[in-house]
Amino acid sequence: MLDKISLFSSLVGNPITRKSIKSFACYCEDCKKNRLEVAIELFVGARKDACWKCRLAEKIVEPILIRGAETFNTTPEELKEKFKDAYWRKGLANVIKGIAEFGIRRPFVPGAPFQVVWDITYSCNLHCKHCYATAGKPLEDELTTEEALETIDNLDRLGVTIIAFSGGEPLVRKDLFELTRYASEKGIYVALATNGTMISDDIAKKMKENGVNYLQISLDGLRETHDSFRGIRGAFDRTVEGIKNAVKNGLFVNVSMTVTKLNYEEVPAVIDLCEKLGVNWFMHYNFIPTGRGREIVELDLSPEHREKLLKMLYEKNFSSRISLLSTAPQFARVALQCNGGIIPTHFYNLNAGDRFRQLAEFIGGCGAGRFYFAIKANGDITPCVFFPLVVGNVRVDDLEELWRNNEIFESLRDKDKLEGCGNCDYRYVCGGCRARAYNYFGDYFKPDPGCIRNKAVWEKAIKV
């Protein structure tokens, strides 16, 4: 696989082709999309008309796509069928733009964030112990509807593939479905992170009607544990009912569980419940001591418990009816050591077979400032939602310039510079969670104290 990636990148990355692609990797005011995306639409037959510059872009992109299809053992016809979906076209344009802009790196840097997690309000109907946003009441300066729509325009111009609306509780915001529909109409894949308590059958239908493709619903244990985490009695029953309504209406459902010492033993039972409910994914969320989570830092898992949990999740993937994932970047290292042929990422489990390690290094581990960034309710931009280091604001900053040249983003992309983790053989597939390093030590170059290889760092951090 690495040879094929190298072959494809040599085609895209030669100076002449790269310069040509860069010149077309911009937004077209006439066709109302990035020219690379328009070129792919023309290639697959999803569009008939375009301006002359976008048609010229197609002439540049077409041989690259045909050669790419040959390289990865598929036909141009199969490629065209695959990329009839607007989401896949936007993702492909992002990959080509990334190779042209940044070259082939380990790990890969796309031409725009594949995903932006956007806390559109900090208003919330629950009071969770571990809330990274310290949510409850809205900020006084949260983006207006007009500002939010303009931000979606700018994210589209940048080439963002996925917008995940989060909070707080995004369903509290009255203009939510106006925003999701607007993003979806631009070909952006729309996700929603919610506590699930407000998902009635009617709300689930409205989600489908207004462009929501994917739901992440939080469930932090069985009834007593979840209610205790969420600060409201009855939250568990309302969340489970919300999951049932989402599944019934055909939404893709990922149940997320922030695992701490309080609910560690309940993980297998929650997975069993997820299988019975018919969800698509279960995702272990790494506890990160930020927001209200700073008040319960002592509940963080030890490196030994995290290692045991990740091994259990990996092995259970081969027998479970649903995909089991984790936001802990160490999950990829565990998978490589188990040599089972699945690459776990933040987005999916990829069955890679013999191509395992090379592709894992291409995809990479922690994606903060590399595969994604986050937007706070007031427009502040951070490397991820758990990483409260402001690098800009959507009200004033050029997002293209920020993504290309921000010093913090660039430093997060270089895994060789990390302290401790930078010397690890698994730095390109893992690299540790930079948000955990930042929140424990105030320095994102420091080691992630959750890794079994950093046990001494963990003991020093908690003063064992």
ROPARO-158612 format. One record per residue (C-alpha): residue number from 1; x, y, z. Coordinates in nm, 4 decimals. Last residue first. Layout:
! residues N
[r NUM; [X; Y; Z]]
...
This chain:
! residues 464
[r 464; [0.2262; 0.8475; 4.3200]]
[r 463; [0.2436; 1.2192; 4.2412]]
[r 462; [-0.0414; 1.2238; 3.9836]]
[r 461; [0.1832; 1.3710; 3.7142]]
[r 460; [0.4917; 1.1863; 3.8399]]
[r 459; [0.3157; 0.8516; 3.8248]]
[r 458; [0.1854; 0.9316; 3.4744]]
[r 457; [0.5333; 1.0296; 3.3501]]
[r 456; [0.6729; 0.7039; 3.4875]]
[r 455; [0.3970; 0.5106; 3.3095]]
[r 454; [0.4791; 0.6728; 2.9760]]
[r 453; [0.5037; 0.3494; 2.7759]]
[r 452; [0.1666; 0.2428; 2.9166]]
[r 451; [0.0208; 0.5549; 2.7572]]
[r 450; [-0.2087; 0.7815; 2.9578]]
[r 449; [0.0624; 1.0345; 3.0503]]
[r 448; [0.0693; 1.1705; 2.6922]]
[r 447; [0.4263; 1.2970; 2.6618]]
[r 446; [0.5002; 1.6721; 2.6498]]
[r 445; [0.4909; 1.8681; 2.3211]]
[r 444; [0.1397; 1.9948; 2.4026]]
[r 443; [0.2691; 2.1946; 2.6996]]
[r 442; [0.0406; 2.3049; 2.9860]]
[r 441; [0.1383; 1.9846; 3.1693]]
[r 440; [-0.1787; 1.7823; 3.2253]]
[r 439; [-0.4120; 1.9761; 2.9967]]
[r 438; [-0.1566; 2.0128; 2.7181]]
[r 437; [-0.0394; 1.6505; 2.7296]]
[r 436; [-0.4003; 1.5297; 2.7339]]
[r 435; [-0.4867; 1.7553; 2.4396]]
[r 434; [-0.1832; 1.6271; 2.2448]]
[r 433; [-0.3075; 1.2683; 2.2687]]
[r 432; [-0.0081; 1.0444; 2.1988]]
[r 431; [0.1914; 1.0285; 1.8764]]
[r 430; [-0.0193; 0.7361; 1.7538]]
[r 429; [0.0421; 0.5989; 1.4043]]
[r 428; [0.3373; 0.8280; 1.3283]]
[r 427; [0.4844; 0.8110; 1.6807]]
[r 426; [0.4725; 0.4297; 1.6946]]
[r 425; [0.8489; 0.3721; 1.7013]]
[r 424; [0.8661; 0.6119; 1.9967]]
[r 423; [1.1291; 0.8870; 2.0063]]
[r 422; [0.8817; 1.1683; 1.9400]]
[r 421; [0.6561; 1.0309; 2.2166]]
[r 420; [0.9179; 1.1321; 2.4722]]
[r 419; [0.9013; 1.5017; 2.3884]]
[r 418; [0.7364; 1.5510; 2.0519]]
[r 417; [0.9421; 1.7030; 1.7697]]
[r 416; [0.9329; 1.3939; 1.5458]]
[r 415; [0.5510; 1.4016; 1.5384]]
[r 414; [0.5442; 1.7130; 1.3212]]
[r 413; [0.1759; 1.7901; 1.2538]]
[r 412; [0.1261; 1.9556; 1.5941]]
[r 411; [0.4061; 2.2018; 1.5099]]
[r 410; [0.2291; 2.3041; 1.1899]]
[r 409; [-0.1004; 2.3603; 1.3687]]
[r 408; [0.0736; 2.5766; 1.6287]]
[r 407; [0.2599; 2.7766; 1.3642]]
[r 406; [-0.0523; 2.8547; 1.1598]]
[r 405; [0.0477; 2.8542; 0.7930]]
[r 404; [-0.1771; 2.6426; 0.5757]]
[r 403; [-0.4821; 2.5996; 0.7965]]
[r 402; [-0.4799; 2.9620; 0.9154]]
[r 401; [-0.4319; 3.1009; 0.5651]]
[r 400; [-0.7258; 2.8992; 0.4362]]
[r 399; [-0.9368; 2.9959; 0.7366]]
[r 398; [-0.8827; 3.3720; 0.6886]]
[r 397; [-0.9347; 3.5036; 1.0415]]
[r 396; [-1.1686; 3.7713; 1.1781]]
[r 395; [-1.5073; 3.6283; 1.2747]]
[r 394; [-1.3882; 3.2681; 1.2482]]
[r 393; [-1.1483; 3.3213; 1.5388]]
[r 392; [-0.7838; 3.2226; 1.5782]]
[r 391; [-0.5323; 2.9953; 1.7519]]
[r 390; [-0.7089; 2.9526; 2.0884]]
[r 389; [-0.5558; 2.6820; 2.3082]]
[r 388; [-0.8317; 2.4996; 2.4943]]
[r 387; [-0.7516; 2.1454; 2.3649]]
[r 386; [-1.0453; 1.9179; 2.4413]]
[r 385; [-1.2528; 2.0574; 2.1522]]
[r 384; [-0.9634; 2.0203; 1.9096]]
[r 383; [-0.6848; 2.2417; 1.7668]]
[r 382; [-0.8751; 2.5547; 1.8792]]
[r 381; [-1.0705; 2.8186; 1.6858]]
[r 380; [-1.2722; 3.0888; 1.8659]]
[r 379; [-1.6074; 3.1555; 1.6973]]
[r 378; [-1.8080; 3.2462; 2.0083]]
[r 377; [-1.9603; 2.8963; 2.0328]]
[r 376; [-1.6151; 2.7391; 2.0075]]
[r 375; [-1.4789; 2.6043; 1.6797]]
[r 374; [-1.2658; 2.2909; 1.6630]]
[r 373; [-0.9897; 2.1634; 1.4357]]
[r 372; [-0.9435; 1.8527; 1.2300]]
[r 371; [-0.7055; 1.6221; 1.0453]]
[r 370; [-0.3839; 1.8058; 1.1322]]
[r 369; [-0.4556; 2.0662; 1.3999]]
[r 368; [-0.5532; 1.7870; 1.6398]]
[r 367; [-0.5443; 1.4594; 1.4426]]
[r 366; [-0.3923; 1.2279; 1.7034]]
[r 365; [-0.3037; 0.9030; 1.5255]]
[r 364; [-0.1866; 0.8806; 1.1654]]
[r 363; [-0.3613; 0.7954; 0.8392]]
[r 362; [-0.0329; 0.7505; 0.6481]]
[r 361; [0.1368; 0.5688; 0.9365]]
[r 360; [-0.1588; 0.3310; 0.9616]]
[r 359; [-0.1416; 0.2712; 0.5851]]
[r 358; [0.2185; 0.1557; 0.6137]]
[r 357; [0.1488; -0.0517; 0.9247]]
[r 356; [-0.1446; -0.2534; 0.7914]]
[r 355; [-0.0953; -0.3156; 0.4210]]
[r 354; [-0.0938; -0.6900; 0.4905]]
[r 353; [-0.4603; -0.6877; 0.5929]]
[r 352; [-0.6082; -0.3384; 0.5992]]
[r 351; [-0.9569; -0.3772; 0.7427]]
[r 350; [-1.0224; -0.0156; 0.8365]]
[r 349; [-1.2046; 0.0560; 1.1615]]
[r 348; [-1.3764; 0.3933; 1.1324]]
[r 347; [-1.3604; 0.7670; 1.1956]]
[r 346; [-1.1254; 0.8270; 1.4864]]
[r 345; [-0.9014; 0.5518; 1.3477]]
[r 344; [-0.8615; 0.1802; 1.4172]]
[r 343; [-0.6490; -0.0098; 1.1648]]
[r 342; [-0.7579; -0.3725; 1.1506]]
[r 341; [-0.5229; -0.6526; 1.0426]]
[r 340; [-0.4932; -0.8465; 1.3687]]
[r 339; [-0.1281; -0.7772; 1.4399]]
[r 338; [-0.1977; -0.7474; 1.8167]]
[r 337; [0.0988; -0.5094; 1.8392]]
[r 336; [-0.0360; -0.3121; 1.5440]]
[r 335; [-0.3796; -0.2913; 1.7071]]
[r 334; [-0.2305; -0.1704; 2.0363]]
[r 333; [-0.0407; 0.1003; 1.8494]]
[r 332; [-0.3582; 0.2066; 1.6697]]
[r 331; [-0.5502; 0.2242; 1.9998]]
[r 330; [-0.2754; 0.4433; 2.1466]]
[r 329; [-0.4458; 0.7365; 1.9706]]
[r 328; [-0.7198; 0.7242; 2.2377]]
[r 327; [-1.0363; 0.8364; 2.0564]]
[r 326; [-1.1578; 0.4765; 2.0626]]
[r 325; [-1.3532; 0.2446; 1.8345]]
[r 324; [-1.5774; -0.0620; 1.8503]]
[r 323; [-1.7654; -0.1459; 1.5314]]
[r 322; [-2.0946; -0.3309; 1.5836]]
[r 321; [-2.1991; -0.6973; 1.5659]]
[r 320; [-1.9101; -0.7836; 1.7977]]
[r 319; [-1.6881; -1.0885; 1.7396]]
[r 318; [-1.3778; -0.9474; 1.5690]]
[r 317; [-1.4125; -0.6067; 1.7334]]
[r 316; [-1.3939; -0.7753; 2.0756]]
[r 315; [-1.0183; -0.8155; 2.0340]]
[r 314; [-0.9657; -0.4438; 1.9742]]
[r 313; [-1.2000; -0.3326; 2.2505]]
[r 312; [-1.0390; -0.5671; 2.5034]]
[r 311; [-0.6898; -0.4540; 2.4048]]
[r 310; [-0.7959; -0.0901; 2.4422]]
[r 309; [-0.9439; -0.1528; 2.7879]]
[r 308; [-0.6362; -0.3389; 2.9136]]
[r 307; [-0.4095; -0.0582; 2.7939]]
[r 306; [-0.6334; 0.2055; 2.9557]]
[r 305; [-0.6329; 0.0121; 3.2842]]
[r 304; [-0.2531; -0.0179; 3.2853]]
[r 303; [-0.2026; 0.3490; 3.1921]]
[r 302; [-0.4208; 0.4461; 3.4904]]
[r 301; [-0.7698; 0.5679; 3.4110]]
[r 300; [-0.8635; 0.9257; 3.5015]]
[r 299; [-1.0842; 0.9584; 3.8099]]
[r 298; [-0.8269; 1.1719; 3.9955]]
[r 297; [-0.8787; 1.4435; 3.7337]]
[r 296; [-1.2290; 1.5038; 3.8695]]
[r 295; [-1.2360; 1.8849; 3.8980]]
[r 294; [-1.0357; 1.9299; 3.5782]]
[r 293; [-1.3159; 1.7491; 3.3963]]
[r 292; [-1.5345; 2.0546; 3.4506]]
[r 291; [-1.3464; 2.2127; 3.1598]]
[r 290; [-1.0361; 2.0056; 3.0838]]
[r 289; [-0.9036; 1.6819; 3.2289]]
[r 288; [-0.9281; 1.4546; 2.9228]]
[r 287; [-1.1110; 1.1203; 2.9476]]
[r 286; [-1.0540; 0.9236; 2.6268]]
[r 285; [-1.3854; 0.8525; 2.4588]]
[r 284; [-1.4568; 0.4853; 2.3959]]
[r 283; [-1.6671; 0.4669; 2.0816]]
[r 282; [-1.9483; 0.2192; 2.0116]]
[r 281; [-2.0648; 0.2139; 1.6510]]
[r 280; [-2.3655; 0.1257; 1.4366]]
[r 279; [-2.6501; 0.1185; 1.6890]]
[r 278; [-2.8959; -0.1712; 1.6998]]
[r 277; [-3.0278; -0.1224; 2.0534]]
[r 276; [-2.9313; -0.4775; 2.1462]]
[r 275; [-2.5748; -0.4243; 2.0216]]
[r 274; [-2.5511; -0.0963; 2.2136]]
[r 273; [-2.6717; -0.2718; 2.5307]]
[r 272; [-2.3966; -0.5327; 2.4951]]
[r 271; [-2.1416; -0.2535; 2.4484]]
[r 270; [-2.2763; -0.0852; 2.7630]]
[r 269; [-2.2381; -0.4130; 2.9557]]
[r 268; [-1.8784; -0.4585; 2.8338]]
[r 267; [-1.7903; -0.0984; 2.9396]]
[r 266; [-1.9429; -0.1267; 3.2882]]
[r 265; [-1.6185; -0.2059; 3.4728]]
[r 264; [-1.4615; 0.1229; 3.3652]]
[r 263; [-1.7572; 0.3317; 3.4823]]
[r 262; [-1.6247; 0.5159; 3.7892]]
[r 261; [-1.2544; 0.4731; 3.7090]]
[r 260; [-1.3118; 0.6747; 3.3934]]
[r 259; [-1.4432; 0.5977; 3.0453]]
[r 258; [-1.6156; 0.8646; 2.8367]]
[r 257; [-1.8705; 0.6564; 2.6471]]
[r 256; [-1.9816; 0.7416; 2.2936]]
[r 255; [-2.2727; 0.5720; 2.1156]]
[r 254; [-2.2431; 0.6120; 1.7376]]
[r 253; [-2.5710; 0.6149; 1.5473]]
[r 252; [-2.6230; 0.6361; 1.1710]]
[r 251; [-2.9815; 0.7593; 1.1357]]
[r 250; [-3.2465; 0.5239; 0.9977]]
[r 249; [-3.5555; 0.6566; 1.1735]]
[r 248; [-3.5809; 0.3611; 1.4114]]
[r 247; [-3.2145; 0.3999; 1.5063]]
[r 246; [-3.2649; 0.7644; 1.6055]]
[r 245; [-3.5835; 0.6893; 1.8005]]
[r 244; [-3.4144; 0.4032; 1.9876]]
[r 243; [-3.1138; 0.6212; 2.0719]]
[r 242; [-3.3452; 0.8932; 2.2075]]
[r 241; [-3.5243; 0.6373; 2.4238]]
[r 240; [-3.1880; 0.5271; 2.5586]]
[r 239; [-3.1030; 0.8911; 2.6344]]
[r 238; [-3.4348; 0.9524; 2.8114]]
[r 237; [-3.3930; 0.6396; 3.0243]]
[r 236; [-3.0367; 0.7320; 3.1171]]
[r 235; [-3.1182; 1.0965; 3.1965]]
[r 234; [-3.3818; 0.9940; 3.4532]]
[r 233; [-3.2052; 1.1638; 3.7439]]
[r 232; [-2.9947; 1.4557; 3.6212]]
[r 231; [-2.6248; 1.5237; 3.6938]]
[r 230; [-2.4967; 1.3557; 3.3788]]
[r 229; [-2.2338; 1.1411; 3.5454]]
[r 228; [-2.4701; 1.0329; 3.8260]]
[r 227; [-2.7482; 0.9557; 3.5779]]
[r 226; [-2.5039; 0.7490; 3.3723]]
[r 225; [-2.3837; 0.5501; 3.6733]]
[r 224; [-2.7330; 0.4719; 3.8039]]
[r 223; [-2.8736; 0.3694; 3.4642]]
[r 222; [-2.5822; 0.1882; 3.3010]]
[r 221; [-2.2701; 0.3679; 3.1880]]
[r 220; [-2.1602; 0.6891; 3.0218]]
[r 219; [-2.3978; 0.7073; 2.7271]]
[r 218; [-2.3301; 0.9977; 2.4908]]
[r 217; [-2.4994; 1.0073; 2.1501]]
[r 216; [-2.2986; 1.0715; 1.8358]]
[r 215; [-2.5388; 1.1043; 1.5478]]
[r 214; [-2.4604; 1.0832; 1.1779]]
[r 213; [-2.6297; 1.1926; 0.8565]]
[r 212; [-2.8062; 1.5169; 0.9518]]
[r 211; [-2.9300; 1.6861; 0.6333]]
[r 210; [-3.2495; 1.8554; 0.7436]]
[r 209; [-3.5103; 1.5886; 0.6689]]
[r 208; [-3.3166; 1.3205; 0.8547]]
[r 207; [-3.2784; 1.5436; 1.1593]]
[r 206; [-3.6445; 1.6406; 1.1412]]
[r 205; [-3.7416; 1.2715; 1.1558]]
[r 204; [-3.5282; 1.2235; 1.4684]]
[r 203; [-3.6924; 1.5314; 1.6229]]
[r 202; [-4.0402; 1.3844; 1.5581]]
[r 201; [-3.9497; 1.0476; 1.7116]]
[r 200; [-3.8175; 1.2341; 2.0142]]
[r 199; [-3.4480; 1.3064; 2.0491]]
[r 198; [-3.4235; 1.5513; 2.3418]]
[r 197; [-3.2374; 1.3264; 2.5865]]
[r 196; [-2.9819; 1.2178; 2.3296]]
[r 195; [-2.6782; 1.3785; 2.4940]]
[r 194; [-2.5894; 1.5174; 2.1523]]
[r 193; [-2.3081; 1.5242; 1.8977]]
[r 192; [-2.4439; 1.5919; 1.5476]]
[r 191; [-2.2866; 1.5040; 1.2140]]
[r 190; [-2.3281; 1.6663; 0.8728]]
[r 189; [-2.1309; 1.5557; 0.5656]]
[r 188; [-2.0718; 1.8697; 0.3573]]
[r 187; [-2.2207; 1.8610; 0.0069]]
[r 186; [-2.3208; 2.2276; 0.0107]]
[r 185; [-2.6856; 2.1368; 0.0685]]
[r 184; [-2.5731; 1.9533; 0.3818]]
[r 183; [-2.4248; 2.2687; 0.5332]]
[r 182; [-2.7449; 2.4680; 0.4775]]
[r 181; [-2.9620; 2.1864; 0.6133]]
[r 180; [-2.7501; 2.1559; 0.9272]]
[r 179; [-2.7601; 2.5329; 0.9870]]
[r 178; [-3.1362; 2.5715; 0.9407]]
[r 177; [-3.1772; 2.2610; 1.1543]]
[r 176; [-2.9897; 2.4188; 1.4436]]
[r 175; [-3.1730; 2.7561; 1.4365]]
[r 174; [-3.3431; 2.7034; 1.7731]]
[r 173; [-3.0296; 2.6004; 1.9645]]
[r 172; [-3.1252; 2.3532; 2.2373]]
[r 171; [-3.0618; 2.0639; 1.9985]]
[r 170; [-2.6922; 2.1573; 2.0060]]
[r 169; [-2.6535; 2.0526; 2.3715]]
[r 168; [-2.3442; 2.2155; 2.5115]]
[r 167; [-2.2154; 2.1902; 2.2416]]
[r 166; [-2.1808; 1.9915; 1.9204]]
[r 165; [-2.2305; 2.0259; 1.5457]]
[r 164; [-1.9952; 1.7929; 1.3579]]
[r 163; [-1.9024; 1.9411; 1.0210]]
[r 162; [-1.7436; 1.6966; 0.7775]]
[r 161; [-1.5553; 1.7419; 0.4478]]
[r 160; [-1.4016; 2.0875; 0.4940]]
[r 159; [-1.2891; 2.2323; 0.1589]]
[r 158; [-1.1794; 2.5824; 0.2645]]
[r 157; [-1.4630; 2.7337; 0.0625]]
[r 156; [-1.7059; 2.5045; 0.2461]]
[r 155; [-1.5668; 2.6139; 0.5823]]
[r 154; [-1.6105; 2.9756; 0.4704]]
[r 153; [-1.9721; 2.9268; 0.3662]]
[r 152; [-2.0409; 2.7416; 0.6927]]
[r 151; [-1.8928; 3.0400; 0.8781]]
[r 150; [-2.1239; 3.2741; 0.6874]]
[r 149; [-2.4214; 3.0644; 0.7992]]
[r 148; [-2.2986; 3.0837; 1.1599]]
[r 147; [-2.2532; 3.4608; 1.1385]]
[r 146; [-2.6069; 3.5025; 1.0072]]
[r 145; [-2.7490; 3.2740; 1.2764]]
[r 144; [-2.5604; 3.4658; 1.5431]]
[r 143; [-2.2304; 3.3426; 1.6842]]
[r 142; [-2.2155; 3.3246; 2.0639]]
[r 141; [-2.1106; 3.6493; 2.2353]]
[r 140; [-2.3006; 3.6293; 2.5650]]
[r 139; [-2.2040; 3.2651; 2.6120]]
[r 138; [-2.4893; 3.0196; 2.6572]]
[r 137; [-2.5579; 2.8691; 3.0028]]
[r 136; [-2.4935; 2.5107; 3.1064]]
[r 135; [-2.1683; 2.3919; 2.9539]]
[r 134; [-1.8317; 2.3616; 3.1287]]
[r 133; [-1.7068; 2.2993; 2.7722]]
[r 132; [-1.5021; 1.9848; 2.8472]]
[r 131; [-1.7962; 1.8375; 3.0393]]
[r 130; [-1.6659; 1.5678; 3.2802]]
[r 129; [-1.9180; 1.5978; 3.5609]]
[r 128; [-2.2124; 1.6543; 3.3269]]
[r 127; [-2.4769; 1.9165; 3.4074]]
[r 126; [-2.7700; 1.8547; 3.1721]]
[r 125; [-3.0118; 2.0749; 2.9718]]
[r 124; [-2.7319; 2.2596; 2.7931]]
[r 123; [-2.6516; 2.6090; 2.6618]]
[r 122; [-2.2924; 2.6211; 2.5484]]
[r 121; [-2.3945; 2.6802; 2.1895]]
[r 120; [-2.2659; 2.6010; 1.8396]]
[r 119; [-1.9786; 2.3881; 1.9627]]
[r 118; [-1.8303; 2.3105; 1.6219]]
[r 117; [-1.6235; 2.0013; 1.5529]]
[r 116; [-1.4529; 2.0464; 1.2153]]
[r 115; [-1.3656; 1.7342; 1.0203]]
[r 114; [-1.1528; 1.6528; 0.7181]]
[r 113; [-0.9645; 1.9720; 0.7906]]
[r 112; [-0.8389; 2.1240; 0.4665]]
[r 111; [-0.5692; 2.0291; 0.2134]]
[r 110; [-0.5078; 1.7062; 0.4013]]
[r 109; [-0.1987; 1.6390; 0.6187]]
[r 108; [-0.0807; 1.2756; 0.6168]]
[r 107; [0.1135; 1.1212; 0.9046]]
[r 106; [0.3834; 1.0721; 0.7918]]
[r 105; [0.3903; 1.3228; 0.5119]]
[r 104; [0.3229; 1.3118; 0.1407]]
[r 103; [0.3279; 1.6630; -0.0036]]
[r 102; [0.1889; 1.9629; 0.1853]]
[r 101; [-0.0042; 2.1644; -0.0751]]
[r 100; [-0.0260; 1.9227; -0.3685]]
[r 99; [-0.0751; 1.6190; -0.1454]]
[r 98; [-0.3333; 1.8074; 0.0603]]
[r 97; [-0.5236; 1.9337; -0.2451]]
[r 96; [-0.5477; 1.5787; -0.3777]]
[r 95; [-0.6725; 1.4536; -0.0386]]
[r 94; [-0.9271; 1.7368; -0.0020]]
[r 93; [-1.0617; 1.6845; -0.3538]]
[r 92; [-1.1096; 1.3179; -0.2626]]
[r 91; [-1.2982; 1.4114; 0.0546]]
[r 90; [-1.5265; 1.6534; -0.1316]]
[r 89; [-1.5997; 1.3852; -0.3893]]
[r 88; [-1.6681; 1.1283; -0.1165]]
[r 87; [-1.9198; 1.3599; 0.0531]]
[r 86; [-2.0892; 1.4460; -0.2779]]
[r 85; [-2.1634; 1.0771; -0.3485]]
[r 84; [-2.1180; 1.0005; -0.7188]]
[r 83; [-1.7612; 0.9293; -0.6191]]
[r 82; [-1.7932; 0.5537; -0.5907]]
[r 81; [-1.9621; 0.5166; -0.9293]]
[r 80; [-1.6967; 0.7286; -1.1005]]
[r 79; [-1.4213; 0.5209; -0.9431]]
[r 78; [-1.5855; 0.1998; -1.0588]]
[r 77; [-1.6008; 0.3408; -1.4124]]
[r 76; [-1.2370; 0.4571; -1.3940]]
[r 75; [-1.1443; 0.0983; -1.3054]]
[r 74; [-0.9967; -0.0238; -0.9778]]
[r 73; [-0.6632; -0.1735; -0.8835]]
[r 72; [-0.5370; 0.1075; -0.6578]]
[r 71; [-0.2759; 0.2273; -0.9057]]
[r 70; [-0.5178; 0.1989; -1.1973]]
[r 69; [-0.7737; 0.4186; -1.0216]]
[r 68; [-0.5020; 0.6700; -0.9341]]
[r 67; [-0.3896; 0.6792; -1.2964]]
[r 66; [-0.7460; 0.7571; -1.4012]]
[r 65; [-0.7832; 1.0173; -1.1265]]
[r 64; [-0.4547; 1.1869; -1.2148]]
[r 63; [-0.5422; 1.1770; -1.5858]]
[r 62; [-0.8739; 1.3552; -1.5088]]
[r 61; [-0.7359; 1.6213; -1.2712]]
[r 60; [-0.5567; 1.8439; -1.5235]]
[r 59; [-0.8325; 1.8306; -1.7868]]
[r 58; [-1.0892; 1.8764; -1.5083]]
[r 57; [-0.9091; 2.1959; -1.3996]]
[r 56; [-0.9519; 2.3278; -1.7543]]
[r 55; [-1.3248; 2.2680; -1.7188]]
[r 54; [-1.3112; 2.4565; -1.3891]]
[r 53; [-1.1378; 2.7486; -1.5623]]
[r 52; [-1.3857; 2.7448; -1.8503]]
[r 51; [-1.6871; 2.7756; -1.6215]]
[r 50; [-1.8950; 2.4679; -1.5489]]
[r 49; [-2.1901; 2.2788; -1.6911]]
[r 48; [-2.2627; 1.9049; -1.6897]]
[r 47; [-2.2211; 1.8062; -1.3261]]
[r 46; [-2.2411; 1.4682; -1.1496]]
[r 45; [-2.0802; 1.3017; -1.4508]]
[r 44; [-1.7882; 1.1471; -1.2612]]
[r 43; [-1.5261; 1.3684; -1.4287]]
[r 42; [-1.7376; 1.6847; -1.4191]]
[r 41; [-1.7977; 1.6399; -1.0465]]
[r 40; [-1.4249; 1.5752; -0.9971]]
[r 39; [-1.3423; 1.9034; -1.1726]]
[r 38; [-1.6024; 2.0868; -0.9632]]
[r 37; [-1.4378; 1.9521; -0.6468]]
[r 36; [-1.0956; 2.0631; -0.7647]]
[r 35; [-1.2405; 2.4049; -0.8528]]
[r 34; [-1.3701; 2.4571; -0.4990]]
[r 33; [-1.7378; 2.5332; -0.5208]]
[r 32; [-1.9795; 2.8103; -0.6228]]
[r 31; [-1.9458; 2.7491; -1.0001]]
[r 30; [-1.8973; 3.1201; -1.0798]]
[r 29; [-1.7199; 3.2226; -0.7580]]
[r 28; [-1.4757; 2.9331; -0.7932]]
[r 27; [-1.2990; 2.8506; -0.4656]]
[r 26; [-0.9346; 2.7538; -0.4877]]
[r 25; [-0.7305; 2.4422; -0.5528]]
[r 24; [-0.6887; 2.5284; -0.9221]]
[r 23; [-0.3497; 2.7002; -0.8968]]
[r 22; [-0.2357; 2.4428; -0.6433]]
[r 21; [-0.3238; 2.1637; -0.8860]]
[r 20; [-0.1130; 2.3195; -1.1614]]
[r 19; [0.1846; 2.3731; -0.9298]]
[r 18; [0.1627; 2.0142; -0.8112]]
[r 17; [0.1400; 1.8846; -1.1658]]
[r 16; [0.4525; 2.0764; -1.2716]]
[r 15; [0.6545; 2.0054; -0.9571]]
[r 14; [0.5796; 1.6316; -0.9330]]
[r 13; [0.3490; 1.5729; -0.6390]]
[r 12; [0.0400; 1.4310; -0.8041]]
[r 11; [0.2258; 1.1601; -0.9963]]
[r 10; [0.4824; 1.1030; -0.7229]]
[r 9; [0.1931; 1.0930; -0.4737]]
[r 8; [0.0224; 0.8132; -0.6652]]
[r 7; [0.3409; 0.6071; -0.6773]]
[r 6; [0.4120; 0.6743; -0.3098]]
[r 5; [0.0569; 0.5724; -0.2134]]
[r 4; [0.0966; 0.2582; -0.4207]]
[r 3; [0.4323; 0.1769; -0.2611]]
[r 2; [0.2798; 0.2424; 0.0833]]
[r 1; [0.0000; 0.0000; 0.0000]]
